[in-house]
Amino acid sequence: MPSSTTRATILSIRRLSGRRWINYKGGMSDPSPNDRPGFPTTRMRRLRYHPAIRRLVQETRLDAADLVLPLFVRTGAGVRQPIASMPGNDQISVDLLGDEIRQVADLGLGGVILFGIPDEKDATGSDSYSDDGIIQQAVRAAKDAVPEVLVMTDVCFCEYTDHGHCGVIHERHGTVDVDNDATLELLGRQAASHARAGADVVAPSGMMDGMVGAIRSALDGDGHQHVPILSYAAKYASAFYGPFRDAAESTPQSGDRRAYQMDPACAAEQALREVELDLAEGADMIMVKPALAYLDIIQRVRTKFPGVPLAAYNVSGEFSMLKAAAEKGWLDERATALESLTAIKRAGAGIILTYWAKDAAKWLRE
């Protein structure tokens, strides 16, 4: 009888030597069905050879209802101004918004998120919290067109301030900085005005400490306890925002946003703290932005907070770089776009804000 060490060695040889194994007496024996560890008995390609089988066993399913379309709305009439750095996207006037909303409804998208570009900007972004501001007009037009379409609004100040920062600014140590606490009250006013106009969801994006609590208090105090908050809880100071700043005309006139948006070099621990704090203040949904360069963050947030609705923003730079490569003929736009969106969904995001929303919905129907 061989020793235990010898038996272990024999078992290792059996696992490596194929369909007919050397037994410890020196003869040959066939493996039993229970001893077959892999090829050729196990062939993973059996689950891939037929399109219907691939669909049956796929683990991640992308649906039009997962997608939210960002729209940029400005004053004027009959305005459809192409955004050069984001092919296929336009700044549109309020009177044309209804057509976009009807398309969103027909395609079965999850909704829209609105960004406003006012005629006049000032130091406090007062158009953003005026009941007759550009975004308030846009919300009313969207709800008039198709009342059941979900309308989200971005709650921030960079599009509305003459300095391009996300709140009231002051100078500190010779540099421009946002006054966090002075901005909170204005964020509350802005969110409440959006809710009065008919917004279904408000989405604060400025990364101010305490912003969710301030907005929740303002909404509740104005009778909008039913309006949920989608917080840009983990928003990074990313280089991928460049085309968006063209679209929203929101480039800072001086300085940058690194003092309040997250450092891209920070690991998930800081993002998890941001999410936890926003949830404690009353956030109903949370977002990671950008998406493709931060799939690890999306996955960590989903693991830590499994029951919380999680969104990710497939941002302008991520869109534009693939779009440009496709226009050069270097990539297949449809294939790479759907693969990218699937990757975001696979990482854990149930809601995806993307400029491909309309195209992706059409592709998914085909």
C-alpha positions in Angstrom: 0.0 0.0 0.0 1.6 3.3 -1.0 2.2 6.0 1.6 0.0 9.1 1.9 2.7 11.2 0.2 3.0 8.7 -2.7 -0.8 8.7 -3.1 -0.9 12.5 -3.3 1.8 12.4 -5.9 -0.1 9.8 -7.9 -3.3 11.9 -7.8 -1.3 14.9 -9.1 0.1 12.8 -12.0 -3.4 11.5 -12.8 -4.7 15.1 -13.0 -2.0 16.1 -15.4 -1.7 13.0 -17.7 -5.0 13.1 -19.7 -7.7 10.6 -20.3 -5.7 7.4 -19.5 -3.8 7.7 -16.3 -0.9 5.7 -14.8 -2.0 3.8 -11.7 0.2 3.2 -8.8 0.8 -0.4 -9.8 2.3 0.8 -13.1 -0.7 -0.2 -15.3 -3.1 2.0 -17.2 -6.7 2.9 -16.1 -9.5 5.1 -17.4 -10.7 8.0 -15.2 -14.0 7.7 -13.6 -16.6 10.3 -14.6 -16.2 12.0 -11.2 -12.5 12.5 -11.6 -12.5 14.5 -14.9 -11.4 18.0 -13.9 -11.5 19.7 -17.3 -10.9 19.5 -21.0 -12.1 17.6 -23.0 -15.1 16.7 -20.8 -15.6 20.4 -19.8 -15.9 22.7 -22.8 -16.9 26.2 -22.0 -17.4 27.0 -25.7 -20.6 24.8 -25.6 -22.2 27.9 -23.9 -21.1 30.2 -26.7 -21.5 28.5 -30.0 -25.2 29.4 -30.5 -26.6 33.0 -30.2 -29.7 31.8 -28.3 -27.5 29.9 -25.8 -25.3 33.0 -25.3 -28.4 35.1 -24.6 -29.8 32.5 -22.3 -26.7 32.4 -20.0 -25.4 36.0 -20.2 -25.0 37.4 -16.7 -25.3 41.2 -17.5 -28.3 42.6 -19.4 -28.3 46.1 -20.8 -31.8 47.6 -21.3 -33.0 51.0 -22.6 -34.7 51.6 -19.3 -31.2 51.6 -17.6 -30.2 54.7 -19.7 -30.6 58.4 -18.9 -30.0 61.0 -21.6 -28.3 64.3 -20.7 -29.8 67.3 -22.5 -28.5 70.9 -22.7 -31.1 73.5 -22.9 -30.7 77.2 -23.6 -33.0 80.2 -24.2 -34.2 81.3 -27.6 -36.5 79.8 -30.2 -35.7 77.2 -32.9 -32.2 76.9 -31.6 -30.3 73.6 -32.3 -26.6 74.4 -31.9 -24.3 71.4 -32.5 -21.7 70.8 -29.8 -18.5 70.4 -31.8 -16.6 68.2 -29.3 -19.6 65.9 -28.8 -20.9 64.9 -32.3 -24.6 64.2 -32.4 -25.4 66.3 -29.4 -26.8 69.8 -29.4 -27.7 72.7 -27.3 -31.4 73.2 -27.9 -33.9 75.8 -27.1 -36.9 75.2 -24.8 -39.4 75.1 -27.6 -37.6 72.1 -29.2 -37.3 70.1 -26.0 -40.7 68.5 -26.4 -39.5 66.6 -29.6 -36.6 65.2 -27.6 -38.8 64.1 -24.8 -41.2 62.3 -27.1 -38.2 60.4 -28.6 -37.1 59.4 -25.1 -40.6 58.1 -24.4 -40.8 56.2 -27.7 -37.4 54.6 -27.1 -38.3 53.5 -23.6 -35.3 55.3 -22.0 -35.1 55.6 -18.2 -35.4 59.4 -18.4 -33.5 62.6 -19.0 -31.2 64.8 -17.0 -31.4 68.5 -17.8 -28.5 71.1 -17.8 -29.4 74.8 -18.4 -27.4 77.5 -20.2 -28.8 80.9 -19.2 -28.6 84.1 -21.2 -27.0 86.0 -18.3 -24.6 84.7 -15.6 -23.7 86.3 -12.3 -21.5 85.7 -9.2 -24.1 83.6 -7.4 -25.7 81.8 -10.4 -29.1 83.4 -9.6 -30.8 82.1 -12.8 -30.4 78.5 -11.3 -32.9 79.2 -8.5 -35.2 81.6 -10.3 -38.7 80.1 -10.8 -38.5 81.4 -14.3 -34.9 80.3 -14.9 -33.9 78.3 -18.0 -33.9 75.0 -16.2 -37.3 75.6 -14.6 -38.7 76.5 -18.1 -37.1 73.3 -19.5 -38.7 71.1 -16.8 -42.1 72.5 -17.4 -41.8 72.0 -21.2 -40.6 68.4 -20.7 -43.5 67.5 -18.4 -46.0 69.3 -20.7 -44.7 67.2 -23.6 -44.8 63.7 -21.9 -45.8 63.9 -18.3 -44.7 60.3 -17.5 -41.1 60.7 -18.7 -38.7 60.9 -15.7 -37.1 64.3 -15.6 -33.9 64.8 -13.5 -32.2 68.1 -13.0 -28.5 68.7 -12.3 -28.3 70.9 -9.2 -25.1 72.9 -9.4 -23.8 76.4 -10.3 -21.0 76.1 -12.8 -23.4 76.7 -15.8 -24.9 79.7 -14.1 -22.0 81.6 -12.5 -19.9 84.2 -14.4 -16.7 82.6 -12.8 -17.6 79.0 -13.7 -17.2 77.5 -10.3 -19.8 75.3 -8.5 -20.8 77.9 -5.8 -20.1 81.2 -4.1 -16.4 81.9 -4.4 -13.9 83.6 -2.2 -10.1 83.9 -2.2 -8.0 81.8 0.2 -4.2 81.8 0.3 -4.3 83.8 -3.0 -6.3 81.2 -4.8 -10.0 81.0 -5.8 -12.0 78.6 -3.7 -15.7 77.8 -3.3 -17.3 78.9 0.0 -18.8 75.5 1.0 -21.2 76.7 3.7 -22.4 79.8 1.9 -23.2 77.7 -1.2 -25.4 75.2 0.8 -28.4 77.6 1.3 -28.3 78.4 -2.5 -28.3 74.7 -3.4 -31.4 74.3 -1.3 -33.1 77.1 -3.0 -32.1 75.8 -6.5 -33.4 72.2 -5.7 -36.7 73.5 -4.3 -37.3 75.7 -7.4 -36.6 72.7 -9.7 -39.2 70.6 -7.7 -41.8 73.4 -7.9 -41.3 73.3 -11.7 -42.0 69.6 -11.7 -38.6 67.8 -11.5 -39.0 64.2 -10.5 -35.4 63.8 -9.2 -32.8 66.4 -8.2 -29.2 65.5 -8.6 -26.6 67.7 -6.8 -23.2 67.5 -8.5 -21.1 70.2 -6.8 -19.4 68.0 -4.2 -20.1 70.4 -1.4 -19.9 68.9 2.1 -23.4 68.8 3.6 -25.1 69.4 0.3 -27.5 66.5 0.5 -28.7 67.4 4.0 -29.2 71.1 3.0 -31.2 70.0 -0.1 -33.3 67.5 1.8 -34.2 70.1 4.3 -35.1 72.6 1.6 -37.2 70.2 -0.3 -39.1 69.0 2.8 -39.6 72.5 4.0 -41.1 73.5 0.6 -43.5 70.5 0.6 -41.5 68.2 -1.7 -40.9 65.3 0.6 -41.6 62.9 -2.3 -38.8 64.2 -4.5 -35.7 61.9 -4.3 -32.1 63.0 -4.4 -29.6 61.4 -6.7 -26.3 62.5 -5.3 -23.1 62.7 -7.3 -21.5 61.2 -4.2 -18.2 60.2 -5.7 -17.3 62.8 -8.4 -13.7 63.0 -9.4 -11.7 66.0 -10.7 -11.4 64.3 -14.1 -9.7 65.3 -17.3 -12.6 63.5 -19.1 -15.0 66.5 -18.6 -13.6 68.7 -21.3 -16.3 68.3 -23.9 -19.0 68.8 -21.3 -17.6 72.2 -20.4 -18.0 73.2 -24.0 -21.6 71.9 -24.0 -22.6 73.6 -20.8 -20.3 76.7 -21.2 -19.1 76.0 -17.7 -15.3 76.2 -17.9 -13.9 78.0 -14.8 -12.5 81.5 -15.5 -9.7 80.9 -13.1 -8.3 78.0 -11.1 -9.9 74.5 -11.2 -12.2 72.3 -9.2 -9.6 70.1 -7.5 -10.3 71.7 -4.1 -13.8 70.2 -4.0 -14.0 67.3 -6.5 -12.2 64.1 -5.6 -8.5 63.4 -6.5 -8.4 60.7 -9.2 -5.4 59.1 -7.3 -7.6 58.4 -4.3 -8.6 54.8 -3.8 -12.1 53.7 -3.1 -11.9 54.3 0.7 -12.5 58.0 0.3 -15.3 57.4 -2.2 -17.0 55.0 0.2 -16.8 57.6 3.0 -18.4 60.2 0.6 -21.2 57.8 -0.3 -21.8 56.8 3.4 -22.1 60.5 4.4 -24.5 61.4 1.6 -26.7 58.4 2.5 -26.7 59.5 6.1 -27.9 63.0 5.0 -30.8 61.6 3.1 -29.6 60.7 -0.4 -31.9 58.2 -2.1 -29.6 57.2 -4.9 -25.9 57.8 -5.5 -23.6 58.2 -8.4 -20.0 57.6 -9.4 -18.6 60.0 -12.1 -16.8 59.3 -14.4 -17.7 55.7 -15.2 -15.2 53.9 -17.5 -12.1 55.1 -15.8 -13.6 54.3 -12.4 -15.1 50.9 -12.8 -13.2 49.8 -9.7 -15.0 52.5 -7.7 -18.4 51.5 -9.0 -17.7 47.9 -8.1 -16.5 48.8 -4.6 -19.6 51.0 -3.9 -21.9 48.3 -5.2 -20.3 45.8 -2.9 -20.4 48.1 0.2 -23.9 49.4 -0.4 -25.8 46.5 -2.2 -29.3 47.8 -1.6 -28.8 51.4 -2.7 -29.7 52.4 -6.3 -26.3 53.2 -8.0 -25.8 55.4 -11.1 -22.7 56.0 -13.1 -22.1 58.9 -15.5 -20.5 57.8 -18.8 -19.0 61.3 -19.3 -18.4 63.5 -22.3 -14.7 62.6 -22.7 -15.4 58.9 -22.6 -18.1 59.4 -25.3 -16.1 61.8 -27.5 -12.9 59.7 -27.6 -14.7 56.6 -28.9 -16.8 58.8 -31.2 -13.6 60.3 -32.7 -12.0 56.9 -33.1 -15.1 55.6 -34.8 -15.2 58.5 -37.2 -11.6 57.7 -38.1 -12.6 54.2 -38.8 -10.4 52.8 -36.0 -13.3 51.4 -33.9 -16.8 50.1 -34.6 -18.9 52.7 -32.8 -21.9 50.5 -32.1 -19.8 47.6 -30.8 -17.6 49.7 -28.6 -20.4 51.8 -27.2 -22.5 48.8 -26.2 -19.4 47.0 -24.8 -18.6 50.1 -22.7 -22.1 50.5 -21.4 -22.3 46.7 -20.6 -19.0 47.1 -18.7 -20.5 49.9 -16.6 -23.6 47.8 -15.9 -21.4 44.7 -15.1 -19.4 46.7 -12.6 -22.6 47.3 -10.6 -24.3 50.5 -11.9 -28.0 50.0 -12.4 -28.5 53.5 -13.9 -26.2 54.9 -16.6 -26.2 58.5 -17.7 -24.9 58.5 -21.3 -24.9 60.5 -24.5 -25.3 57.2 -26.4 -28.7 56.7 -24.7 -30.9 57.1 -27.9 -28.5 55.3 -30.2 -28.0 52.5 -27.7 -31.8 52.0 -27.3 -32.1 51.7 -31.0 -29.2 49.2 -31.3 -30.7 47.1 -28.5 -34.0 46.8 -30.3 -32.3 45.4 -33.4 
